[in-house]
Amino acid sequence: MQSSDEVIDETSMAQDEQSEVEPNDPFVSSVQDGTSRTPQRGRDFSGMNLEGIMVIEIFAGTARLTRAVRDIGLSGLAVDKDNTRTQNVHIANYDLNDPPQFKALCELVQKHHAQILWVHFAPACGTASRARGRPLPKLKKLGVKVPQPLRSDAQPMGLDGLGELDKVKTETANITYENMCLLARICHGLGIAISIENPENSIFWKVPVVTALISDIGGFMTYFDNCCHGGSRRKGTGWWANVDWFKQLAVRCDNSHFHEKWNADIVDGKVCFPTHLEAAYPVLLCRRLASIARDKAISFGACETSTLEEQNEQAPSTQHRILLDMLPRGRKFRPLVSEFGHF
């Protein structure tokens, strides 16, 4: 029998992450008041082609957001440590827990910052889920190991006495969070819009390095239910950004529409959670996010090309230049087959 730890991710536990955030929480009040201790800076994309403006999606997973960004005319770059979940979108493989890869990603952002509009982070919150420890009698009866809590409000970095595997998973996530916040600070310092998403009630928002980032920058926290943006289940989402672009997404479900169930099921001896479908952002949400990005790029001076001649006059796209930066340095590679027989 497969352990539920092998199949349950943070979105599989989302049904227990619907409780309201405490209104007197100092973290919440520091970002919900709409103030930012760092003035919001506009970008100048005057004379730049819209398709040369870049949006980077880190922890991209299925990379639906990147796909939506490209569909609307911007350049999109999806970043993740592997491409196991992607949906026909190229993934730039960078592991934030690997020092050389993390350094390379930071250098890539710094080199191309003038063309980067927005960087979005969606870190996994599996170790920070409050649904860990939730009684699952049906699974327990079948001999499936039920996940136990790894963090708490009092110990957001990890509970005392964690077992070897749980300790490794928690500490690995802590490194990811730390490097994510470091890269977010770099982006913010370069004038790039940044956003971070996690379940609304995730303990992720209590991790010290995360609270420090938000406290130092200020910014804007938006809460919404995924089902109001195309999701099939009611899942509370927290969305922090250093810009106010995403406040329009703030909408709560009034239960006037149908919701899929969260119940786990056993199929062919394996634990199956319908909420795995919620791991990826809803397509409608991605389209709305892409539309926001496009409108902002145009407001900062970016223009669209309407003819082939105009496209030819533009420099190679930012996406192409970034992809070239990922190729091995030094030795130059000749094509296996010449593009043209003669000129």
N, C-alpha and C positions, 0 to 999 in steps of 0.2 A: 504493500500500500504506500502510495506516495505521501510524503509529509506535506502538510498544508503550507509550511514555510517555503516550500519550493514553488508553490503556485500562487500564493497570496501576495499581492503587492499593495501599495498604499491605496490604490483606487478600489481594490477588492474590499477594503474595510471602510469605505467612505460612508456607509449608512450610519455609522456611529459617530460621524464627524459633523453632525448637523446642529449641535447645541450652540446656543447663542454665546458670542464672546462677551465676557464680563464688561459692562460699560465703564467701570471704574478702573479698568486695567490701564496702568500708566503708559504701557507701550502703545495701546490702541489710541488713547487720547493724544499722544504725541504726534500721530500721523493722520488722524481723522479730522483734525481741525483745519486741514487744508493749507497749513503753513509749511514753508521750507526754509531751513536755515541757510541754504545755498541758493542764491537767485537763479531762477530758471533762465537758461541761455538759449536764444534762438540760433539756428544754424544758417549759414549762407551757402546755398546750393545754386546761386545765380549762374546761368549759362550751362549748367550741368544737365545731361540727359537723365530722365527719370529712371531709365533702366540701368544707369550707373550708380544709383543710390542703393546702398546695401543694408539689409536687415539680417542680423545673425541670430539664429535660434540655437541656444546651448542646452544640452540634455534634450535633444530634439525628438528622440523616440521615433514615432511614425513620420515626423517632419511634415505634418499637415499644414502647420503655420507657414513653413518655408514654401510649400507648394502654392498656398493661397497668395502669398506675397509675390511670387513669380507670375501667377496668373493675372495679377492686377497691374503688372508692368514694372515692378521693382526687381532688383536682384536680391536673391535670398541665399544664405549659406547655412546649412544645417550641420551642427557639430554634436557628436556623441562619441562615446568610447567604442561603440560597435554599431553595426547596421542590421541587427537582427529584427528590428521592428519597423524599419523604414518601408514606406509605400511608394516605390518607384521614384525615390528622390535620393540623389547622391549624398552620402554622409561623409563629412570630413572627420576622420577618426582622430580625436584628441581626448586623452584620458586626463582629467584634471588632477588625478592622484599620482600621475607619473611626472616627476619634476621636469625632465627634458621636454615632454609633450606640453605640459602646462606653460613652460617658458616660451615655447614656440608659438602657442596660441596667443599669449600676451604680446609677443613681438608682432604677430600678424595684425592684431587689432591696432597696435600703436602705429604700424607702418601705413595702414589704410584708413586711419581714423577720419580723415577729411571727407571720405565717401560713405562712412557708416552713420546711418540715421539712428538706429535703435538696436540694442542687444537685449534679448530676452532669455531669462534663466528659468528652467522648470526642474529643479532638483528632486530626485526621488525622496519621499518622506517615509519609506517603509519602516525605518527604525524609530520614527517620530510619531507614528500613528497612535492615536488614543484608542483605536479599536483593538489593539493588541491586548490580550487578556480577556476579551469579551467571551462569555460562555458560548460554546458551540457544541451543545450536547449531541446533536446528530452526528457530527464529525468525530467527537470523542468516542461515541459508542461504536463507531466503525474502526476505531484504532488509529485515527489520524491525530498527529501531534498538533495541539492548538497553540498558536503563537502566544508568547508571554510579553508583557510590557518590557521595553528596554530603556525607556526614559520616563521622566515625570516632570511636573512643573518645578518641583524642588531640586531635581537632578536632571536638567535638560541635556547634559553632556553624556549621560549614561548612568544607570542604576548601579549601586554597589553590588558586588558579588555576581556579576554576569558570568555565564558560562563561556568557555573558550570561544566557540563560534559566534555567539551573540556579542561578545566583547569585541571581536575582530570586526564584525559587521558595523557595530556602533562607532568604533574608532575610525573605521574607513569612511563612514558617512561624515564624521566630524572633520576629517581632512578635506573632503569634498566641499563641505560648507565653508571652511576657512578659505580655500583657494577661490571658490566662487565669489566670496565677498571681496577678496583682494582684486580679482579681475573686474568686479563691478565698480570698485573704487577707481581703478585705472580708467575705465570707460567714463565714469562721471567726471573725472578730472580733465578728460579730453572733450567734454561737452556733448558726449553721446547720451541719448536717452537710454535708460535701463529700466527693466521691470523684472520682478521675481514673483513666481506663482507657487502656491502650495494650498492644500486643503485649509479651509478657514480655521479649523480648530486644531490643526497640527501643532505638536510641540516644537516643530521646526521654528516657529515664530518666537520661541522662548530661548533658543540657543544663543549664548552670549555674543558670538561673533556676528550673528544676524541682527540682534537688537542693537549692537553697537553701530553697525552700518546704517541702520534706519535712524538711530538717534543722531548720528553725526550729520547725515544728509537732510533729514526731515522727510520731505516728499509727500506722497499721497497714497493712502490705503483705500482700495475699493473692494467691496464684497458683493458677490452675486451668486445666484444659483445656476448651475450649468444648464439645467433644463430650460431656462429662459433664453438660452443662446444655442438651442439645437440639440442639447443632450437628452438622452432618454430617461435619465434618472435625476432625482433632486440631490445635488451634491454641492454643498457650500464651498465656495472658492475665495481665497484671499489673494489679492493682486496688488502688490506694492510697486510704485514707480517713483522715479525722481522727477517726473513731469506729470502734468495733470491731464494727459491725453485720454486716459482710460476711465475717467469718472463717469462717462456716459454709459458704461457697461453696468453700472450699479442698479440691479433690479432683482427683486425677490419673487419667488414663486407664490402665487395665491391659490395653488392647488386646483386651478380651474381646468387643467389638462391632465391627460393620462401619464402615469409614471410606470416604467418597468420595475419589476421586483428586484430586490437585492439578494434573494435567497440563493445559497450555494446548492449545488447539486453534484451527484456522483455519476460520472459517465465513463464506462469501461474501466472501472476501478480507480479513476482519477478524480480529484476534487476540481470541479469547474465552477468558476464564479462568473455570472453574467456581467459583473462590474468590470471585468477585464476590458470590455468594450469602452468603458469610461476612462481607460488609461490614456487614450488619445483625445486631444481636444476635439470637440464637435466641429464639423465642417463649417457650420454657420458662424460659430464663434471666430474661427480662423478668418473667414471672409470679412467679418466686421473688423477684426484687428488689422487685417491687411488694408482695408479701406481707410482706417484711421491713419496708418502709416503713409499711405499714398497722399492723403489730403495734407498731412504735415509736410511731406517733402515738397509738394507743390507750393505750399504757403511759404517755404523757405527759399523759393526761387527756382526749383527744378522744373524742367520743361519736358514735354513729350515730343517725340519725333513722329511725323505723320507721313513721310515719304521715304522711299529707299535711299534717295540722295542724301537726305538729312541724316539717316542712320549711318551711311558710309562716311559722313564728315565727322561723326563722333569718334572719340578714342575708344579702344577696346574696353569692354565692360569691366567694371570693378570685379565682378564675379570671376571673369576669366583671369584677371591679374592675380587675384587671390589664389585661384586654383594653381596657377603657375608657381606661386610662392611655396606651394606644398610639395613640388617636385624635388627630387634629390639635387643637391648643389654640386657644383664642380663639373663633372663629366657631362658633355652634351650628347644627347641621343638623336641619331638620325632616324627618319621614318623608315619602316620596313619596305614600304612601297612608295615611290615618288608620287607626289600629288599630280604632277603634270609630266607628260612625256617630253614636251618641248614648249617653247614660248614663241 
